[in-house]
Amino acid sequence: MKHKFRKYGVKLLSVAAIAAALTSCQSQDRLTIVEPGAGGHQTSQPPVSSEGKTSGERKLTVVEGTNGKSGQELIVNGTHRIASSNIETWLSENEVKVTTTKLVKEATETEEPKYAYTTEEVSISTGERHEVTNHGDAHPDQHLVKEEISPNGKYSFVQKWRDKYTADNFMKDLKSGETIPVKGDNYMEIGGWLDEDTYVLAAGSMSGKGEIRLISTDGTYTTTDIEDENVEFYNQFGSSKGRIYYTDANQMLKVVEPGASKPIPLIENVWNFTISPDGEYIAVSTATNTGEDQVSKLLIYDAAGNLQGSLIGKGNLISYLSWSPDSSRFAFDVYSENESGMNGVYVFDTASGKVSWMAPYYSAVHPAAHPVYPLTWSPSGERLGITIDDQEALIATYVIDFK
């Protein structure tokens, strides 16, 4: 298990290095925002903030990211340990559904180790476990059901995966419990709520980009086209407040409104991005090649692509970007070859603009331990789940309580 995670980490770093190589000709130290209308790009959709004001009027107060030995800015009430498990989903503020991993057979010179996986519900406060389903030898990363709740909390978009390539889609009325089938298969699980009544899905295809579907809460949908010769398929895709965001083959983050087929370039050198649940901000991690080293930076932009404050994080690789449900906090992991640099999981508080180091609360063995599964927030955003390698239990999830 541990060897598998390390192999995955090396692979991730390699992919990041390739992404950086594609943009190594752009040697700026900081991201460059391409203003709409510049360089021949014309648009009838001026960038505005969520409040309708000219972009740039609202600015976050963001401090420069510091190394792991800086003082804590967030108040931590305590930590809970869930051995041998990673969080699949939060059932409530105090209950989680986890996948528990057990070693069945040690590795030999000719055979890889074998593991068994079970699904359990765990009470965080008491540690009590209840087994739900036995997956046998199923892979723990296989997605069976994915659900995204609309901004107004009235509906959810549900994907039920038949296998790792195809899923059936549904709209669910959360008040009545009614589930409405959405016609058409999809081969990818990327999308987001465009507004309170429309979910946009990049459906993917076994050949080509596939359709972009605008799915209404009654289960019907229309399609929209994006004319972009620099996109073969969508692997970074999101939407919020009537706009669709994605990255092209050159790691350029672009934005387009449905009906306006020509996208607007926003931010260069984007390795990963995620939009806050309230649609106010875009967290962007970059990957640039400085010659011998790869440098990743984490910055916050508003919905129009305007930089908000200064650096939040910096290292060789920044991953596992995760907004809290109320958009008040943002968690991420930084890997740095330089031990005096940022290493481990950090939490950025949008109200104070402070960045806090979480490693002391989840790793007594190594202060720069890195997560091996995505970071997960409780429904209130007052708890954060971090899963790392564990010498005794293969993996362990630490749930950090914030005040």
Secondary structure per residue as TSV (DSSP state, phi and psi in degrees):
chain	resnum	aa	ss	phi	psi
A	1	M	-	360.0	-47.6
A	2	K	H	-65.6	-40.5
A	3	H	H	-62.4	-37.5
A	4	K	H	-63.6	-42.6
A	5	F	H	-65.0	-42.2
A	6	R	H	-63.6	-39.2
A	7	K	H	-62.5	-39.8
A	8	Y	H	-64.2	-41.3
A	9	G	H	-62.2	-42.0
A	10	V	H	-63.7	-40.7
A	11	K	H	-62.0	-42.8
A	12	L	H	-61.7	-41.6
A	13	L	H	-63.8	-37.8
A	14	S	H	-65.0	-42.5
A	15	V	H	-63.1	-41.6
A	16	A	H	-61.7	-38.5
A	17	A	H	-64.5	-38.2
A	18	I	H	-64.3	-43.7
A	19	A	H	-60.2	-40.2
A	20	A	H	-66.8	-37.2
A	21	A	H	-63.2	-33.9
A	22	L	H	-65.0	-24.5
A	23	T	T	-115.3	16.2
A	24	S	T	-67.5	-17.7
A	25	C	T	-72.4	-13.7
A	26	Q	-	-102.5	97.7
A	27	S	-	-98.1	26.9
A	28	Q	-	-68.4	152.6
A	29	D	S	-81.7	-26.4
A	30	R	S	-127.8	155.2
A	31	L	-	-58.7	144.6
A	32	T	-	-107.8	125.8
A	33	I	B	-88.2	124.9
A	34	V	-	-87.8	112.1
A	35	E	-	-69.6	137.6
A	36	P	T	-56.4	135.0
A	37	G	T	95.1	-15.4
A	38	A	G	-84.4	154.0
A	39	G	G	62.6	30.2
A	40	G	G	88.9	-3.0
A	41	H	-	-86.8	119.2
A	42	Q	-	-111.8	148.9
A	43	T	-	-151.9	151.2
A	44	S	S	-104.0	6.9
A	45	Q	S	-114.8	89.0
A	46	P	-	-65.3	142.5
A	47	P	-	-71.1	121.8
A	48	V	B	-130.6	160.3
A	49	S	-	-76.0	173.5
A	50	S	T	-65.2	-15.9
A	51	E	T	-99.0	6.7
A	52	G	S	84.2	3.4
A	53	K	S	-90.1	165.8
A	54	T	B	-61.3	137.3
A	55	S	T	-57.5	144.5
A	56	G	T	99.9	-8.5
A	57	E	S	-72.5	-33.1
A	58	R	S	-98.9	127.7
A	59	K	-	-130.1	134.4
A	60	L	-	-74.6	149.0
A	61	T	-	-94.8	99.5
A	62	V	-	-113.0	133.0
A	63	V	-	-95.6	157.7
A	64	E	-	-62.0	136.2
A	65	G	-	-63.2	137.1
A	66	T	-	-115.9	170.9
A	67	N	-	-75.1	174.2
A	68	G	T	-63.7	-13.2
A	69	K	T	-90.5	7.4
A	70	S	S	-74.9	161.3
A	71	G	-	-69.7	152.5
A	72	Q	-	-75.8	139.4
A	73	E	-	-101.6	-32.3
A	74	L	S	-88.4	148.9
A	75	I	-	-93.6	122.9
A	76	V	E	-104.2	126.7
A	77	N	E	-85.9	-29.2
A	78	G	E	173.0	176.2
A	79	T	E	-136.3	141.1
A	80	H	E	-119.2	139.4
A	81	R	E	-110.7	130.0
A	82	I	E	-117.2	104.9
A	83	A	E	-72.9	145.5
A	84	S	T	61.4	21.1
A	85	S	E	-138.5	152.3
A	86	N	E	-124.7	148.1
A	87	I	E	-77.2	126.9
A	88	E	E	-86.5	-47.8
A	89	T	E	-160.1	156.8
A	90	W	E	-89.7	124.5
A	91	L	S	-87.5	-30.9
A	92	S	S	-161.5	-172.9
A	93	E	S	-67.3	-22.1
A	94	N	S	-118.8	-1.4
A	95	E	E	-128.4	139.7
A	96	V	E	-131.5	150.7
A	97	K	E	-98.3	128.0
A	98	V	E	-124.9	158.0
A	99	T	E	-101.7	122.4
A	100	T	E	-102.3	130.3
A	101	T	E	-109.2	130.5
A	102	K	E	-128.9	138.4
A	103	L	E	-77.6	122.2
A	104	V	E	-95.3	-39.3
A	105	K	E	-145.5	128.8
A	106	E	-	-65.1	154.5
A	107	A	-	-71.4	150.1
A	108	T	-	-121.3	-178.0
A	109	E	S	-66.6	-23.4
A	110	T	S	-113.3	-11.8
A	111	E	S	-131.2	144.7
A	112	E	-	-78.1	158.8
A	113	P	-	-65.7	155.7
A	114	K	E	-116.2	142.2
A	115	Y	E	-128.0	155.1
A	116	A	E	-118.3	144.6
A	117	Y	E	-126.0	133.4
A	118	T	E	-127.2	152.1
A	119	T	E	-101.5	130.5
A	120	E	E	-133.4	154.3
A	121	E	E	-104.4	132.1
A	122	V	E	-125.2	133.2
A	123	S	E	-85.9	120.9
A	124	I	T	-67.2	-40.7
A	125	S	T	-70.8	-37.3
A	126	T	T	-103.2	-20.7
A	127	G	-	81.3	1.1
A	128	E	-	-66.2	136.2
A	129	R	E	-117.6	146.4
A	130	H	E	-137.6	118.9
A	131	E	E	-72.3	134.5
A	132	V	E	-105.9	-56.4
A	133	T	E	-141.9	143.2
A	134	N	E	-100.3	116.0
A	135	H	E	-85.0	-3.6
A	136	G	E	59.3	-120.4
A	137	D	T	-100.5	17.5
A	138	A	-	-65.0	149.5
A	139	H	-	-73.3	132.2
A	140	P	T	-69.1	-18.0
A	141	D	T	-88.0	-3.3
A	142	Q	-	-69.8	127.1
A	143	H	-	-86.7	127.4
A	144	L	-	-102.1	-45.0
A	145	V	E	-138.8	135.9
A	146	K	E	-129.8	135.7
A	147	E	E	-137.7	131.9
A	148	E	E	-125.6	125.0
A	149	I	E	-86.2	140.8
A	150	S	-	-66.9	158.9
A	151	P	T	-56.5	-31.7
A	152	N	T	-91.0	0.6
A	153	G	S	74.4	12.9
A	154	K	S	-92.5	-27.8
A	155	Y	E	-132.9	165.4
A	156	S	E	-139.8	147.7
A	157	F	E	-99.3	124.6
A	158	V	E	-117.7	133.9
A	159	Q	E	-118.5	126.8
A	160	K	E	-115.1	115.6
A	161	W	E	-87.6	124.1
A	162	R	S	-78.1	-34.2
A	163	D	S	-155.1	-171.8
A	164	K	S	-75.1	-2.2
A	165	Y	S	-113.3	-26.6
A	166	T	-	-130.9	146.7
A	167	A	E	-139.2	150.3
A	168	D	E	-97.0	140.0
A	169	N	E	-113.9	149.5
A	170	F	E	-145.2	152.0
A	171	M	E	-105.5	134.3
A	172	K	E	-121.9	125.6
A	173	D	E	-81.6	111.6
A	174	L	T	-71.8	-20.2
A	175	K	T	-80.2	-47.5
A	176	S	T	-90.4	-20.6
A	177	G	-	84.1	-0.7
A	178	E	-	-67.4	135.6
A	179	T	E	-114.6	125.1
A	180	I	E	-110.7	120.0
A	181	P	E	-64.6	143.6
A	182	V	E	-110.1	122.9
A	183	K	E	-66.7	151.7
A	184	G	E	97.6	135.4
A	185	D	E	-79.9	165.2
A	186	N	E	-141.5	153.9
A	187	Y	S	-113.8	2.8
A	188	M	-	-137.4	162.8
A	189	E	-	-118.7	30.9
A	190	I	E	-106.5	134.7
A	191	G	E	174.9	-165.7
A	192	G	E	177.8	166.6
A	193	W	E	-77.1	118.9
A	194	L	E	-72.3	-39.0
A	195	D	E	-155.5	-165.9
A	196	E	T	-69.5	-19.2
A	197	D	T	-117.8	0.3
A	198	T	E	-137.9	128.5
A	199	Y	E	-106.6	130.2
A	200	V	E	-102.7	128.9
A	201	L	E	-124.5	124.9
A	202	A	E	-85.1	98.2
A	203	A	E	-71.5	-24.3
A	204	G	E	73.2	176.2
A	205	S	-	-163.4	157.2
A	206	M	S	-72.4	-14.0
A	207	S	S	-147.1	118.3
A	208	G	S	90.6	-173.0
A	209	K	S	-74.6	-29.2
A	210	G	B	80.7	178.5
A	211	E	E	-82.2	151.7
A	212	I	E	-108.8	114.7
A	213	R	E	-106.2	133.9
A	214	L	E	-101.6	101.5
A	215	I	E	-98.9	122.4
A	216	S	E	-82.9	164.1
A	217	T	T	-69.1	-12.3
A	218	D	T	-88.5	3.9
A	219	G	S	93.2	-10.1
A	220	T	-	-84.8	160.5
A	221	Y	E	-150.6	156.9
A	222	T	E	-118.5	170.8
A	223	T	E	-116.5	155.3
A	224	T	-	-130.7	146.1
A	225	D	-	-106.1	141.3
A	226	I	-	-119.0	118.9
A	227	E	-	-89.2	103.3
A	228	D	-	-150.0	108.3
A	229	E	T	-71.4	-11.4
A	230	N	T	-94.1	14.3
A	231	V	-	-124.4	119.6
A	232	E	S	-95.6	-34.3
A	233	F	S	-157.8	161.4
A	234	Y	-	-98.8	120.4
A	235	N	S	-119.1	-12.8
A	236	Q	S	-128.2	113.9
A	237	F	E	-151.9	139.5
A	238	G	E	-162.5	170.7
A	239	S	E	-153.6	154.3
A	240	S	E	-172.9	141.1
A	241	K	T	49.8	46.6
A	242	G	T	82.1	7.1
A	243	R	E	-126.3	148.6
A	244	I	E	-110.2	132.6
A	245	Y	E	-119.8	143.5
A	246	Y	E	-161.3	164.7
A	247	T	E	-109.1	146.2
A	248	D	-	-97.6	-172.4
A	249	A	T	-67.0	-16.5
A	250	N	T	-100.1	15.8
A	251	Q	-	61.2	32.1
A	252	M	-	-95.3	124.6
A	253	L	E	-80.2	128.2
A	254	K	E	-126.4	161.0
A	255	V	E	-133.9	145.7
A	256	V	E	-152.1	146.5
A	257	E	-	-97.9	143.2
A	258	P	T	-54.1	133.6
A	259	G	T	97.2	-22.8
A	260	A	-	-104.3	96.9
A	261	S	-	-70.1	-22.6
A	262	K	S	-87.8	119.0
A	263	P	-	-77.8	162.2
A	264	I	E	-110.5	126.8
A	265	P	E	-73.1	135.1
A	266	L	E	-112.5	-58.1
A	267	I	E	-137.6	135.2
A	268	E	S	-90.9	161.2
A	269	N	S	61.8	36.2
A	270	V	E	-86.8	118.2
A	271	W	E	-87.2	-38.0
A	272	N	E	-155.7	152.3
A	273	F	E	-149.0	154.8
A	274	T	E	-148.6	138.4
A	275	I	E	-94.1	136.7
A	276	S	-	-63.7	148.1
A	277	P	T	-55.8	-31.1
A	278	D	T	-83.7	-0.9
A	279	G	S	76.4	4.4
A	280	E	S	-76.3	-36.9
A	281	Y	E	-133.3	156.2
A	282	I	E	-120.2	119.7
A	283	A	E	-88.2	128.4
A	284	V	E	-126.3	126.8
A	285	S	E	-106.9	136.6
A	286	T	E	-108.4	165.6
A	287	A	-	-144.0	111.1
A	288	T	E	-126.9	151.9
A	289	N	E	-104.3	119.4
A	290	T	-	-98.2	10.2
A	291	G	S	118.8	-87.5
A	292	E	S	-86.1	-30.8
A	293	D	S	-116.0	153.5
A	294	Q	E	-97.5	134.7
A	295	V	E	-120.0	125.6
A	296	S	E	-112.4	142.5
A	297	K	E	-130.2	150.3
A	298	L	E	-118.0	124.8
A	299	L	E	-135.6	161.7
A	300	I	E	-115.1	131.5
A	301	Y	E	-120.6	159.1
A	302	D	E	-84.5	178.8
A	303	A	T	-64.2	-17.9
A	304	A	T	-95.5	1.6
A	305	G	S	90.8	18.9
A	306	N	-	-93.3	130.0
A	307	L	B	-63.7	133.3
A	308	Q	-	-111.1	101.3
A	309	G	S	78.9	-150.5
A	310	S	S	-119.9	-161.2
A	311	L	-	-59.6	139.3
A	312	I	S	-103.1	-37.6
A	313	G	E	-149.6	154.8
A	314	K	E	-153.9	136.9
A	315	G	E	-175.9	-161.8
A	316	N	S	-83.9	-27.6
A	317	L	E	-153.2	131.6
A	318	I	E	-119.3	123.8
A	319	S	E	-142.4	-178.5
A	320	Y	E	53.7	49.7
A	321	L	E	-68.8	131.3
A	322	S	E	-151.9	115.3
A	323	W	E	-83.9	144.6
A	324	S	-	-71.2	155.4
A	325	P	T	-56.1	-31.9
A	326	D	T	-93.2	7.0
A	327	S	S	67.1	9.8
A	328	S	S	-82.1	-21.9
A	329	R	E	-135.6	155.7
A	330	F	E	-140.5	123.0
A	331	A	E	-106.9	149.0
A	332	F	E	-160.7	160.8
A	333	D	E	-113.9	138.2
A	334	V	E	-119.5	128.7
A	335	Y	E	-110.6	128.1
A	336	S	-	-134.2	134.6
A	337	E	S	-64.5	-36.7
A	338	N	S	-76.8	113.5
A	339	E	T	-65.5	-21.5
A	340	S	T	-83.4	-6.6
A	341	G	S	-87.0	-170.5
A	342	M	-	-69.0	131.3
A	343	N	-	-148.6	132.1
A	344	G	E	104.7	-166.3
A	345	V	E	-90.2	137.4
A	346	Y	E	-128.0	155.9
A	347	V	E	-125.7	127.2
A	348	F	E	-101.0	128.2
A	349	D	E	-99.7	118.2
A	350	T	T	-69.9	-27.4
A	351	A	T	-72.4	-44.8
A	352	S	T	-92.9	-20.1
A	353	G	T	74.8	16.4
A	354	K	E	-97.5	149.8
A	355	V	E	-114.6	125.2
A	356	S	E	-117.2	140.8
A	357	W	E	-88.4	128.3
A	358	M	-	-100.6	-11.8
A	359	A	H	-52.8	-40.0
A	360	P	H	-59.4	-20.1
A	361	Y	H	-93.8	-10.7
A	362	Y	H	-129.6	-1.0
A	363	S	-	-145.2	106.5
A	364	A	S	-88.6	-15.4
A	365	V	S	-86.1	-48.9
A	366	H	-	-137.2	120.3
A	367	P	T	-66.0	-14.5
A	368	A	T	-113.7	30.6
A	369	A	-	-63.5	142.5
A	370	H	-	-113.8	147.6
A	371	P	-	-66.6	152.6
A	372	V	S	-116.4	0.0
A	373	Y	S	-138.0	162.1
A	374	P	-	-57.2	147.7
A	375	L	-	-75.0	137.8
A	376	T	E	-127.1	138.3
A	377	W	E	-104.6	147.0
A	378	S	-	-70.9	165.1
A	379	P	T	-55.9	-32.7
A	380	S	T	-87.3	-13.7
A	381	G	S	79.7	10.2
A	382	E	S	-93.0	-5.0
A	383	R	E	-135.1	143.8
A	384	L	E	-129.2	129.6
A	385	G	E	-100.3	128.8
A	386	I	E	-128.2	122.6
A	387	T	E	-107.8	126.9
A	388	I	E	-130.8	168.1
A	389	D	E	-62.3	147.7
A	390	D	E	-138.2	131.2
A	391	Q	T	-65.8	-32.2
A	392	E	T	-95.9	-33.8
A	393	A	T	-118.3	20.3
A	394	L	E	69.3	-61.2
A	395	I	E	-137.6	162.0
A	396	A	E	-150.3	141.3
A	397	T	E	-104.4	129.9
A	398	Y	E	-109.1	124.5
A	399	V	E	-102.8	116.4
A	400	I	E	-96.3	128.0
A	401	D	E	-94.2	128.2
A	402	F	E	-103.8	151.9
A	403	K	-	-76.3	360.0
